[in-house]
């Protein structure tokens, strides 16, 4: 069974850093685009960052640009989200996702993704 498992969340003070990991099992996702989304309590799940299958073409939400970095290690079937200069408004459950669709898909929308992890909580204290 194909699964994505996130890890690396936790509690951090404002200005701190965390590195989230997303490990795939059961199927190689190395040929597919991957993305990170987040969902705060009472809010919609929102796009954070995405990358194509090779780790190129990284794209970020304006709210995290310059602070977060998406990357992937296809040899390990794992994607990462390095989060620096964290702010209290970054507090959310973070999800990774893989898209198995082809064609001109918009990686900024959650409907483009087929497989989701269970999420990892990130809490940033002020």
Contact map, one row per residue, 1 for C-alpha under 8 A:
111000000000000000000000111000000000000000000000000000000000000000000000000000000000000000000000000000000000000000000000000000
111100000000000000000001111000000000000000000000000000000000000000000000000000000000000000000000000000000000000000000000000000
111110000000000000000001111000000000000000000000000000000000000000000000000000000000000000000000000000000000000000111000000000
011111000000000000000111100000000000000000000000000000000000000000000000000000000000000000000001100000000000000000111100000000
001111100000000000001111000000000000000000000000000000000000000000000000000000000000000000000000000000000000000000001110000000
000111110000000000011110000000000000000000000000000000000000000000000000000000000000000000000011000000000000000000001111000000
000011111000000000011100000000000000000000000000000000000000000000000000000000000000000000000000000000000000000000000001000000
000001111100000001111000000000000000000000000000000000000000000000000000000000000000000000000000000000000000000000000001000000
000000111110000001110000000000000000000000000000000000000000000000000000000000000000000000000000000000000000000000000001111000
000000011111000001000000000000000000000000000000000000000000000000000000000000000000000000000000000000000000000000000001111000
000000001111100000000000000000000000000000000000000000000000000000000000000000000000000000000000000000000000000000000000011110
000000000111110111000000000000000000000000000000000000000000000000000000000000000000000000000000000000000000000000000000011110
000000000011111100000000000000000000000000000000000000000000000000000000000000000000010000000000000000000000000000000000000111
000000000001111100000000000000000000000000000000000000000000000000000000000000000000111100000000000000000000000000000000000111
000000000000111110000000000000000000000000000000000000000000000000000000000000000001111000000000000000000000000000000000000000
000000000001111111000000000000000000000000000000000000000000000000000000000000000001110000000000000000000000000000000000000000
000000000001001111100000000000000000000000000000000000000000000000000000000000000111110000000000000000000000000000000000000000
000000011101000111110000000000000000000000000000000000000000000000000000000000000111000000000000000000000000000000000000000000
000000011000000011111000000000000000000000000000000000000000000000000000000000011110000000000000000000000000000000000000000000
000001111000000001111100000000000000000000000000000000000000000000000000000000011110000000000000000000000000000000000000000000
000011110000000000111110000000000000000000000000000000000000000000000000000001111000000000000000000000000000000000000000000000
000111100000000000011111000000000000000000000000000000000000000000000000000001110000000000000001000000000000000000001000000000
000111000000000000001111100000000000000000000000000000000000000000000000000111100000000000000000000000000000000000000000000000
011110000000000000000111111110000000000000000000000000000000000000000000000011000000000000000000000000000000000000000000000000
111100000000000000000011111100000000000000000000000000000000000000000000000010000000000000000000000000000000000000000000000000
111000000000000000000001111100000000000000000000000000000000000000000000000000000000000000000000000000000000000000000000000000
111000000000000000000001111110000000000000000000000000000000000000000000000000000000000000000000000000000000000000000000000000
000000000000000000000001111111100000000000000000000000000000000000000000000010000000000000000000000000000000000000000000000000
000000000000000000000001001111110000000000000000000000000000000000000000010010000000000000000000010000000000000000000000000000
000000000000000000000000000111110000000000000000000011000000000000000000010010000000000000000000000000000000000000000000000000
000000000000000000000000000111111000000000000000000011000000000000000000000000000000000000000000000000000000000000000000000000
000000000000000000000000000011111100000000000000000110000000000000000000000000000000000000000000011100000000000000000000000000
000000000000000000000000000000111110000000000000011110000000000000000000000000000000000000000000011100000010000000000000000000
000000000000000000000000000000011111000000000000011110000000000000000000000000100000000000000001111000000000000000000000000000
000000000000000000000000000000001111100000000011111000000000000000000000000000000000000000000001110000000010000000000000000000
000000000000000000000000000000000111110000000011110000000000000000000000000000001000000000000111100000000000000000000000000000
000000000000000000000000000000000011111000001111100000000000000000000000000000000000000000000111100000000000010000000000000000
000000000000000000000000000000000001111100001111000000000000000000000000000000000000000000011110000000000000000000000000000000
000000000000000000000000000000000000111110111100000000000000000000000000000000000000000000011100000000000000000000000000000000
000000000000000000000000000000000000011111111000000000000000000000000000000000000000000000111000000000000000000000000000000000
000000000000000000000000000000000000001111100000000000000000000000000000000000000000000000010000000000000000000000000000000000
000000000000000000000000000000000000000111110000000000000000000000000000000000000000000000000000000000000000000000000000000000
000000000000000000000000000000000000001111111000000000000000000000000000000000000000000000000000000000000000000000000000000000
000000000000000000000000000000000000001101111100000000000000000000000000000000000000000000000000000000000000000000000000000000
000000000000000000000000000000000000111100111110000000000000000000000000000000000000000000000000000000000000010000000000000000
000000000000000000000000000000000000111000011111000000000000000000000000000000000000000000000000000000000000110000000000000000
000000000000000000000000000000000011110000001111100000000001100000000000000000000000000000000000000000000001110000000000000000
000000000000000000000000000000000011110000000111110000000001100100000000000000000000000000000000000000000001000000000000000000
000000000000000000000000000000000011100000000011111000000111100000001100000000000000000000000000000000000001000000000000000000
000000000000000000000000000000001111000000000001111100000111000000000100000000000000000000000000000000000011000000000000000000
000000000000000000000000000000001110000000000000111111111110000000000110000000000000000000000000000000000000000000000000000000
000000000000000000000000000000011100000000000000011111111100000000000000000000000000000000000000000000000000000000000000000000
000000000000000000000000000001111100000000000000001111110000000000000000000000000000000000000000000000000000000000000000000000
000000000000000000000000000001100000000000000000001111110000000000000001010000000000000000000000000000000000000000000000000000
000000000000000000000000000000000000000000000000001111111100000000000011000000000000000000000000000000000000000000000000000000
000000000000000000000000000000000000000000000000001111111100000000000000000000000000000000000000000000000000000000000000000000
000000000000000000000000000000000000000000000000001100111110000000000000000000000000000000000000000000000000000000000000000000
000000000000000000000000000000000000000000000000111100111111000000000100000000000000000000000000000000000000000000000000000000
000000000000000000000000000000000000000000000000111000001111100000000000000000000000000000000000000000000000000000000000000000
000000000000000000000000000000000000000000000011110000000111110110010000000000000000000000000000000000000000000000000000000000
000000000000000000000000000000000000000000000011100000000011111110000000000000000000000000000000000000000000000000000000000000
000000000000000000000000000000000000000000000000000000000001111110000000000000000000000000000000000000000000000000000000000000
000000000000000000000000000000000000000000000000000000000000111110000000000000000000000000000000000000000000000000000000000000
000000000000000000000000000000000000000000000001000000000001111111110000000000000000000000000000000000000000000000000000000000
000000000000000000000000000000000000000000000000000000000001111111110000000000000000000000000000000000000000000000000000000000
000000000000000000000000000000000000000000000000000000000000000111111000000000000000000000000000000000000000000000000000000000
000000000000000000000000000000000000000000000000000000000000000111111000000000000011110000000000000000000000000000000000000000
000000000000000000000000000000000000000000000000000000000001000111111100000000001111000000000000000000000000000000000000000000
000000000000000000000000000000000000000000000000100000000000000001111110000000001110000000000000000000000000000000000000000000
000000000000000000000000000000000000000000000000111000000100000000011111000000111100000000000000000000000000000000000000000000
000000000000000000000000000000000000000000000000001000100000000000001111100000111000000000000000000000000000000000000000000000
000000000000000000000000000000000000000000000000000001100000000000000111110011110000000000000000000000000000000000000000000000
000000000000000000000000000000000000000000000000000000000000000000000011111111100000000000000000000000000000000000000000000000
000000000000000000000000000011000000000000000000000001000000000000000001111111100000000000000000000000000000000000000000000000
000000000000000000000000000000000000000000000000000000000000000000000000111111000000000000000000000000000000000000000000000000
000000000000000000000010000000000000000000000000000000000000000000000000111111000000000000000000000000000000000000000000000000
000000000000000000000011100111000000000000000000000000000000000000000001111111100000000000000000000000000000000000000000000000
000000000000000000001111000000000000000000000000000000000000000000000001111111110000000000000000000000000000000000000000000000
000000000000000000001110000000000100000000000000000000000000000000000111110011111000000000000000000000000000000000000000000000
000000000000000000111100000000000000000000000000000000000000000000000111000001111100000000000000000000000000000000000000000000
000000000000000000111000000000000001000000000000000000000000000000011110000000111110000000000000000000000000000000000000000000
000000000000000011110000000000000000000000000000000000000000000000011100000000011111000000000000000000000000000000000000000000
000000000000000011110000000000000000000000000000000000000000000000111000000000001111110000000000000000000000000000000000000000
000000000000001111000000000000000000000000000000000000000000000000110000000000000111110000000000000000000000000000000000000000
000000000000011110000000000000000000000000000000000000000000000000100000000000000011111000000000000000000000000000000000000000
000000000000111110000000000000000000000000000000000000000000000000100000000000000011111101000000000000000000000000000000000100
000000000000011000000000000000000000000000000000000000000000000000000000000000000000111111100000000000000000000000000000000111
000000000000010000000000000000000000000000000000000000000000000000000000000000000000011111100000000000000000000000000000001111
000000000000000000000000000000000000000000000000000000000000000000000000000000000000001111100000000000000000000000000000000100
000000000000000000000000000000000000000000000000000000000000000000000000000000000000011111110000000000000000000000000000011100
000000000000000000000000000000000000000100000000000000000000000000000000000000000000001111111000000000000000000000000000111100
000000000000000000000000000000000000011110000000000000000000000000000000000000000000000001111100000000000000000000000000111000
000000000000000000000000000000000000011100000000000000000000000000000000000000000000000000111110000000000000000000000011110000
000000000000000000000000000000000001111000000000000000000000000000000000000000000000000000011111000000000000000000000011110000
000001000000000000000000000000000001110000000000000000000000000000000000000000000000000000001111100000000000000000011111000000
000101000000000000000100000000000111100000000000000000000000000000000000000000000000000000000111110000000000000000011010000000
000100000000000000000000000000000111100000000000000000000000000000000000000000000000000000000011111000000000000011111000000000
000000000000000000000000000010011110000000000000000000000000000000000000000000000000000000000001111100000000000011110000000000
000000000000000000000000000000011100000000000000000000000000000000000000000000000000000000000000111110000000000111100000000000
000000000000000000000000000000011000000000000000000000000000000000000000000000000000000000000000011111000000000011000000000000
000000000000000000000000000000000000000000000000000000000000000000000000000000000000000000000000001111101000000111000000000000
000000000000000000000000000000000000000000000000000000000000000000000000000000000000000000000000000111111000000000000000000000
000000000000000000000000000000000000000000000000000000000000000000000000000000000000000000000000000011111000000000000000000000
000000000000000000000000000000000000000000000000000000000000000000000000000000000000000000000000000001111100000000000000000000
000000000000000000000000000000000000000000000000000000000000000000000000000000000000000000000000000011111110000100000000000000
000000000000000000000000000000000000000000000000000000000000000000000000000000000000000000000000000000011111100100000000000000
000000000000000000000000000000001010000000000000010000000000000000000000000000000000000000000000000000001111110110000000000000
000000000000000000000000000000000000000000000011110000000000000000000000000000000000000000000000000000000111110100000000000000
000000000000000000000000000000000000000000000110000000000000000000000000000000000000000000000000000000000111111110000000000000
000000000000000000000000000000000000100000001110000000000000000000000000000000000000000000000000000000000011111110000000000000
000000000000000000000000000000000000000000000000000000000000000000000000000000000000000000000000000000000000111111000000000000
000000000000000000000000000000000000000000000000000000000000000000000000000000000000000000000000001010001111111111000000000000
000000000000000000000000000000000000000000000000000000000000000000000000000000000000000000000000111110000010111111110000000000
000000000000000000000000000000000000000000000000000000000000000000000000000000000000000000000000111110000000001111110000000000
001100000000000000000000000000000000000000000000000000000000000000000000000000000000000000000000111000000000000011111000000000
001100000000000000000000000000000000000000000000000000000000000000000000000000000000000000000011110000000000000011111100000000
001111000000000000000100000000000000000000000000000000000000000000000000000000000000000000000011100000000000000000111110000000
000111000000000000000000000000000000000000000000000000000000000000000000000000000000000000000010000000000000000000011111000000
000011000000000000000000000000000000000000000000000000000000000000000000000000000000000000001111000000000000000000001111100000
000001111100000000000000000000000000000000000000000000000000000000000000000000000000000000001110000000000000000000000111110000
000000001100000000000000000000000000000000000000000000000000000000000000000000000000000000111100000000000000000000000011111000
000000001111000000000000000000000000000000000000000000000000000000000000000000000000000001111100000000000000000000000001111100
000000001111000000000000000000000000000000000000000000000000000000000000000000000000000101110000000000000000000000000000111110
000000000011110000000000000000000000000000000000000000000000000000000000000000000000011111100000000000000000000000000000011111
000000000011110000000000000000000000000000000000000000000000000000000000000000000000001100000000000000000000000000000000001111
000000000000110000000000000000000000000000000000000000000000000000000000000000000000001100000000000000000000000000000000000111
